[in-house]
Amino acid sequence: MIELRLEFDEVNRIIKALSERPFREVYELIGKIHLQSSNQLKKKELDK
């Protein structure tokens, strides 16, 4: 496993690029990105 540190807009560009691929090829990956980013954003809000 690796950890990437990306800006919010970079993640959005990755998701946009993935969305151009067939759904069955990318839905699990998009789901993982969404889950991990949501968890991080929630944690960041709680830390304020």
Residue pairs with C-beta under 8 A, 6 or more apart in sequence:
6 14
11 33
11 37
14 33
15 30
15 33
18 26
18 29
18 30
19 26
19 30
